Amino acid sequence: MKHIYLIIIVLLMASPVHTDEHTVSSPGNIIQVQFKLENGVPYYNVSRFGIEIINKSALGFILRGAPDLKDGFFLKESTQSYHDETWTQLWGEKKQIRNHYNEMRVDLIENGPLSREISIVFRVYDDGLGFRYEIPEQPNIDQIKIMDELTEFALTGDHESWWIGAYQWNRFEYLYENTPLSDIDTVHTHFTMRTKDGLYLSIHEAALVNYSTMVLERIHGYTLKANLFPWADGVKVRTKTPMITPWRTIQISDDPGGLITSYLILNLNEPSKIEDTSWIDPGKYVGIWWEMHIDKSTWGSGPNHGATTENAKRYIDFAAAHGFDHVLVEGWNVGWDGDWYADGVVFDFTKPYPDFDLEGVAQYALSKGVRLMGHHETSANILNYEEQMEDAFALYEKLGVRAVKTGYVGHGTEIVWYDENGKPNHEWHHGQFMVEHHQRVVELAAKHKILLNVHEGVKDTGLRRTWPNLMTREVARGQEYNAWGGDGGNPPDHVVIIPFTRNLSGPFDYTPGIVELFFDEYRPDNRINSTLAKELALYVIIHSPLQMAADLPENYEKNLDVFQFIKDVPVDWSETKVLHASIGNYVTIVRKDQNSDDWYLGSITDENGRLLKAPLSFLDPGRKYIAAIHRDGNDADWIENPYDIIIEEKIVDCSMILTLRLATSGGQAIRFTPIND
Amino acid sequence: MKHIYLIIIVLLMASPVHTDEHTVSSPGNIIQVQFKLENGVPYYNVSRFGIEIINKSALGFILRGAPDLKDGFFLKESTQSYHDETWTQLWGEKKQIRNHYNEMRVDLIENGPLSREISIVFRVYDDGLGFRYEIPEQPNIDQIKIMDELTEFALTGDHESWWIGAYQWNRFEYLYENTPLSDIDTVHTHFTMRTKDGLYLSIHEAALVNYSTMVLERIHGYTLKANLFPWADGVKVRTKTPMITPWRTIQISDDPGGLITSYLILNLNEPSKIEDTSWIDPGKYVGIWWEMHIDKSTWGSGPNHGATTENAKRYIDFAAAHGFDHVLVEGWNVGWDGDWYADGVVFDFTKPYPDFDLEGVAQYALSKGVRLMGHHETSANILNYEEQMEDAFALYEKLGVRAVKTGYVGHGTEIVWYDENGKPNHEWHHGQFMVEHHQRVVELAAKHKILLNVHEGVKDTGLRRTWPNLMTREVARGQEYNAWGGDGGNPPDHVVIIPFTRNLSGPFDYTPGIVELFFDEYRPDNRINSTLAKELALYVIIHSPLQMAADLPENYEKNLDVFQFIKDVPVDWSETKVLHASIGNYVTIVRKDQNSDDWYLGSITDENGRLLKAPLSFLDPGRKYIAAIHRDGNDADWIENPYDIIIEEKIVDCSMILTLRLATSGGQAIRFTPIND
């Protein structure tokens, strides 16, 4: 009997904590997610091959006007299900995408009189996971004011990380930092890390529709916490039941290239809500844009006004001659004169400057088989834009415009809008106010059959799957910083970090293709910080279904040999593979044209030259291809000799290995065309 | 006039240093080596794509009994030449090896009365460089006592490095450290580094024949200096004109896998000096070895003596039944009883223990189509061995023995030998004394048509090209540490660092293939720290032309399914490619059999599980292959479940991508056999 008593006492002493644990594994048993309730408090952790990569991390919400949803829970039900489907992307970097995961849904009920219910849903893939909160309709919770989301990501070490800081004035337009995790304060996502064990992690979110943007805040040690951009009154999210949050995502790969070919974020978005997608076409454009950035002309009216009827027709003729789909014209509408980025009600979205015949230009474009690409610079005055945008999109639709570039250049940290009493409210670019504004724009654009190219917007969270007219966006430091950056422009490694950070989110309108790398006539202290071959390679590295040839027509006329690659390169791909990947050092991507059997290779490097071996095993076995190679010359060097390019053809097949010799800040761009067999 | 004076003054002030510079580039203009004489002092530096990776570094010698050779030089002549040849390796990891370099020879003459001449020869490849000193025959220098070699390697940053310390008692048998460069004191080579820019460097030497082993000493900041193991009297090298030093080598790659497939060190060795190589055959062996390490039997005589006639015949029968070429017998000769590793004159290399019928066993082996593999444990008493070794090799030759394993287990830091007066001298394992001893052994062995497998020897510097009977060696921490390491054995990452460090030097007799991972009956506190599949994969990862199946016959009999892979796997390859490489994390190597069209894949990981994509593009296009896959089971885990292995067959071709799922400390081994077509 003595023994039995002892055992009972030991059991009682060992179990002061009541823990309820439920684990779900990915289909290949690579990743394991464990949910647990410890004394009524919900936590999760993540393992990979049984080794923890996210330690015990909190879940829950702090609310205003209601008790918090963070403890006192018991488990109502935990259910698991298996999903495996392959869906077809309308356009993108890959046509057929497999959505293969195990789901665990945990339904919790609060102890006590309110008995509120909340669910947490985990979807676990072999290449990562997503989880979100759901609050169903129920008696004791309706309107919700979220004051804080408690979601943690307790990382397991001081991982090397690549990031841009949050809460800075200039939105997402910063150079990436590369520091230990412990050096960060608040960062935007994608937040990409490398562990000491050579594992790559990237935290982001999916399906941000009616919530505030999540940034990551380091709260102690290696633990990050969701941090939501607040409304002006401090509330983070105003919502009501039934509510679902965006998915919090963690992509995981042994190889950094595996992050690039992870489609987890798209998979966590809803299928298309646009039924007739026949009008949605990827395409290429030129436009009146770079000439203003290099000070050759001006957005505003005057003797150097860029957006004149005559100049637009010159671009349209050029576009028609070289097979481009759209011609962007910026600075066409009244409002650019003076201090336009100072929040005032300055822009009229339907009124062209007198020297720009909007209807005539649009008609001229159509007559040439080209379309005008519209431009809406809002100067971050959202109310002004929202008042006009119905008319503005209707006008463009009437004129046969198929795509609009929007802009949200504000003068500081905030977006200004006015409430019903005329009181100005200052809202963050990334808060719920702006997320919902962008959603209104995308739906309005869809109604008018308009494709969107959003600049200075909110980060991509895969919404293009649901709204495939949301083609591309900026939301990073683009080419124009090379025109006037003042800080030396984009250094050579910028576009070599971007594929592993910003571009994991989706298409990026970086506007590559500057072939006159110096523009001393206009801006003698600025330049493109790469070789010419690297500028070509960016068309393969940086996916954008609306892709610009950003240089001036006269510059392309002078460089027709390299321009041929820019004309040829597709913007819609059936397949994407990564051949080499080292974050911030070098990357080689190959993609297959959606509309032919051609493959394209792009390879770029930072300020160091590279010698990389590229097996051509992606080519069809048994076929010969002509490889049209655009490579750095043997003496190319981005500082002294960036124009040294060799364009040559080789016959190749899948059994060959090409040696890619990339000059300092150099690149290589190859088109592989099968020989008829 | 005032201006002209000013210019002259500026010129005089700006050129107080007389500099004579000569630059040589690699054939593809990847690497540039610059030699310069600054006020008579020789220096070199190395750039890659024009960016310095070795800053200005000193060259020269401190001598005893003669003025130093370090300054006061002027240039006699600088000549450059181009070389491109492809040679055939008798056996190895690749059959056809291209030797493609530009050479710069710099002939210097000393100012002053002695007018001594010295040359420095640089050979510059696209994947690295080698340089050496040459002192030709001349009037004023004959006998040379080198007190210090001044060669520096001034690295450009605090590179991440992988290393084992020099000047330790246990020779090269240490676990690798992974630290910043600035943490090192003296290290052995290969010394492998990763720069912040993602460039991989490895410093070593080639053709160490009659010199002292070079270690690297950090003298300040990131500057390393050659540090030679001294003789007992402090002299580093005793030599005479004409003298050439070993090549100092730096291998350089953007990808760590590129270090593995660099053949620079072999290229810097002389072609074979053995004319008739018909008797030199790679092969596999089993032997009486592991049973002593796990304490099942003893080297010394007594009731558990391993090397009995009966036991040897049992191994021979097993070898004959399963197609092995040699049977190693350790502990066969008199000397093992007592404190044998205490330098005493203990071993008799021609006298077997009474219970071991040397001639009978050798004959029995030959009658079964197998050969006895000889064993010479010297206990580091070199004089004792050298007195007997002519007879010992002659005896083995007479008995039809084709391969001998030698051993140099000493009890401390030194090798002991006795000079002509009977005075003991203590010499380092790695000093010139031992380098020259090993050279005498290899030449004697060649005379007797004996292949060598050297344990506790000097590091490999590519001499196998010149002496292809020097098959393999240990010179690293091998499998036996898992039997009795006491420190937990070899941790999971040991064999994942080895391919990028120790194995860059050449074949390694690691003795893989333990299939009973626990041996509790004999040594309950030790185990093999991997899954079973990883143990198989080591046969592809670790190249050795004499490759052991190290476990006991009875253990293989119990595991015939996995043993089949060990029986099948070749030891001589026509081609080697690296599919994945992350130092200390994971590595995947594929190799093609020298004697068939079969390919083999080995993939291993550290204590983390991995999910790796392996394109099969190395296979012949248009052919189908049977892939015999040996992979970790879905629940495999090296700690709890290491035996979980799945053996399965798939039909594959070169267009397919295999997903390799490696368990924690797991692996995968695949044989690809073409289907007749």
Interface residues (C-beta under 8 A of the other chain):
Chain A: G28 N29 I30 R48 F49 G50 I51 D126 D127 D197 G198 L199 S253 D254 D255 G258 H580 S582 G584 N585 Y586 D606 E607 N608 G609 R610 L611 L612 K613 P615 L616 S617 F618 D620 P621 G622 N634 D635 D637 D653 C654 S655 R661 A663 T664
Chain B: G28 N29 I30 R48 F49 G50 I51 D126 D127 D197 G198 L199 S253 D254 D255 G258 H580 S582 G584 N585 Y586 D606 E607 N608 G609 R610 L611 L612 K613 P615 L616 S617 F618 D620 P621 G622 N634 D635 D637 D653 C654 S655 R661 A663 T664
